[in-house]
Amino acid sequence: MTVGRYSASDIQVIEFDESVRTRPTMYFGAGRGSPDLATRVLEGVLAHALHPAARVAAVHTLQVKTEIIGDLAFVVSDDRADALDDPGVRLGYYGSMLGPARWVSAAAAALSSRTVAEVWRDGIGLRQELAGLRPISEPRNFVPEAEAGTRVSFDLDNAYFRRGIAANLASLDLHGPHCSDVAGPGQVTLVDLRDRGNPTTSLYR
């Protein structure tokens, strides 16, 4: 039997966004060829909003609003501005405002053709546009309306996805098999605007 020998030259380092695009099942539970992938990306981002990283908020406490504005486009907002707690703000992936505390949103951005991240607090707002997960601009100031929050707009890559977000979202599971925490004050309000004449609203707690 031959024992393999390995060196540093045998190790392949894959960038985060490349890893997501190559193995979306690891992040969203559906492969690139799956017609459910876009729906699973939406579900993953919203599930993480209800179960955020500890440095962002306790589980089941964030107030989250989601608008589906197209079959491959949605916007997610919450009431925390954690990126402003980081010196220089841009400590996220590749110098973006999306860091490990919001890694599921970062993974969704990796599958997007365009992403816009916004964060604001105390009258100060910063906006940054990304191509996928890679910044194409520095964070720029804007005047926010609300007290504090984060909003990320996703335009999923139509060359990557076989099908858009499902029309019937009743099966979304924002807790999963490993959530054992008691209910809290947080909730996700999802507004589907694809039928402009008849928008639908769903609540998830």
C-alpha positions in Angstrom: 0.0 0.0 0.0 1.3 3.4 -0.9 1.0 6.1 1.6 0.2 9.5 0.1 2.5 12.4 0.7 1.1 15.9 0.6 2.7 19.4 0.5 1.4 22.9 0.5 1.3 22.8 -3.3 -1.5 20.1 -3.0 -3.7 22.4 -1.0 -6.2 24.4 -3.0 -7.7 27.5 -1.4 -11.1 28.4 -2.7 -12.5 31.9 -2.2 -15.7 32.2 -0.2 -17.8 33.4 -3.1 -16.4 30.7 -5.4 -17.2 28.1 -2.8 -20.8 29.2 -2.7 -21.2 29.2 -6.4 -19.5 25.8 -6.8 -21.3 24.1 -3.9 -24.6 26.0 -3.1 -26.0 22.8 -1.4 -23.6 23.4 1.5 -25.1 26.8 2.1 -28.7 26.6 1.0 -29.5 22.9 0.8 -30.2 22.9 -3.0 -27.8 22.4 -5.9 -27.3 24.7 -8.9 -29.6 22.5 -11.0 -32.4 22.5 -8.5 -35.5 24.5 -9.5 -35.9 25.3 -5.7 -32.6 27.0 -5.3 -33.8 30.6 -5.5 -36.5 29.8 -2.9 -34.0 28.1 -0.6 -31.7 31.2 -0.9 -34.6 33.4 0.2 -35.4 31.0 3.0 -31.8 30.8 4.2 -31.5 34.6 4.4 -34.7 34.9 6.3 -33.9 32.0 8.7 -30.6 33.7 9.6 -32.4 36.9 10.2 -34.5 35.2 12.9 -31.4 33.3 14.2 -28.6 35.9 13.8 -25.1 35.8 15.0 -24.8 36.4 18.7 -23.0 39.7 18.1 -25.9 41.0 16.0 -28.9 40.1 18.3 -30.5 37.3 20.3 -32.5 34.7 18.4 -36.1 35.5 17.6 -35.7 39.2 18.4 -35.1 41.1 15.2 -37.9 42.8 13.3 -37.4 41.8 9.7 -39.2 43.0 6.6 -38.8 41.4 3.2 -40.1 42.5 -0.1 -40.0 40.1 -3.1 -39.9 42.5 -6.1 -39.2 40.0 -8.9 -38.8 36.3 -9.4 -35.1 36.7 -8.7 -35.0 39.9 -6.7 -35.8 40.6 -3.0 -34.9 43.0 -0.3 -34.4 42.2 3.4 -34.3 44.8 6.2 -33.9 44.5 9.9 -33.6 46.9 12.9 -29.8 46.4 13.7 -26.9 48.3 12.4 -24.1 46.0 13.5 -21.7 46.9 10.6 -21.3 50.4 12.1 -19.8 48.8 15.2 -16.7 47.8 13.2 -13.9 50.3 12.9 -13.8 51.5 9.3 -17.1 49.6 8.6 -15.6 47.5 5.7 -14.4 44.5 7.7 -16.5 42.1 5.7 -15.7 39.8 2.8 -13.5 41.5 0.2 -13.9 44.8 1.9 -17.7 44.8 1.7 -20.2 45.7 4.4 -21.3 42.0 4.6 -19.1 40.2 7.1 -19.1 36.8 8.9 -21.9 38.0 11.2 -24.1 38.1 8.1 -22.5 35.2 6.3 -25.8 33.9 4.8 -26.5 37.2 3.2 -23.0 37.2 2.0 -23.5 33.8 0.5 -26.7 35.0 -1.2 -24.7 38.0 -2.6 -22.2 35.5 -4.1 -25.1 34.1 -6.2 -26.3 37.6 -7.2 -25.4 39.7 -10.2 -25.9 42.8 -8.1 -26.2 43.4 -4.4 -26.7 46.7 -2.5 -25.9 46.8 1.2 -27.1 49.7 3.4 -26.6 50.3 7.1 -27.7 53.3 9.2 -27.9 54.6 12.7 -28.2 58.0 14.5 -28.8 59.8 11.3 -25.7 58.3 9.5 -26.3 56.0 6.6 -23.8 54.1 4.4 -24.6 52.4 1.1 -22.4 50.1 -1.0 -23.0 48.4 -4.3 -21.5 44.9 -5.0 -21.1 42.8 -8.1 -21.9 39.4 -6.5 -20.0 39.8 -3.2 -17.2 42.0 -4.6 -17.5 45.7 -3.9 -17.7 48.0 -7.0 -17.8 51.1 -4.9 -16.7 52.4 -1.5 -19.5 52.9 1.1 -21.2 56.1 0.3 -23.2 58.3 2.7 -27.0 58.7 2.4 -29.6 60.2 4.6 -31.6 57.5 6.4 -35.3 57.7 7.4 -35.4 55.1 10.2 -33.6 55.1 13.5 -31.3 52.1 12.9 -31.2 49.2 10.5 -29.6 47.1 7.8 -31.0 46.5 4.3 -29.6 44.2 1.6 -31.1 44.1 -1.9 -30.4 41.0 -3.9 -30.7 40.6 -7.7 -30.0 36.9 -8.1 -28.0 35.9 -11.1 -30.4 34.9 -13.8 -27.7 33.0 -15.7 -27.1 30.9 -12.6 -30.7 30.0 -11.5 -33.0 27.7 -13.4 -36.1 29.1 -11.9 -37.2 32.0 -9.7 -38.6 32.2 -6.2 -41.7 30.0 -5.8 -45.1 31.6 -6.0 -46.4 29.7 -3.0 -44.2 30.4 0.0 -46.3 28.6 2.6 -43.7 25.9 3.0 -40.9 28.3 4.0 -39.3 26.9 7.2 -37.4 29.7 9.0 -36.5 27.7 12.1 -35.2 24.3 10.8 -34.7 21.1 12.8 -32.1 22.6 15.2 -34.0 25.5 16.6 -35.1 24.8 20.2 -35.2 28.4 21.4 -38.4 29.8 22.8 -40.4 32.3 20.8 -39.4 35.9 21.1 -40.7 39.3 20.0 -39.0 39.0 16.6 -40.8 38.3 13.3 -40.4 38.3 9.6 -42.9 40.2 7.5 -42.8 39.1 3.9 -44.5 41.1 1.2 -44.7 39.5 -2.2 -45.0 42.4 -4.7 -44.8 40.3 -7.9 -48.5 40.7 -8.5 -48.7 44.4 -8.3 -52.5 44.3 -8.3 -52.7 41.8 -5.5 -49.6 41.9 -3.2 -49.6 39.2 -0.5 -48.3 39.5 3.1 -47.1 36.7 5.3 -45.8 36.7 8.9 -43.2 34.3 10.3 -42.3 34.1 13.9 
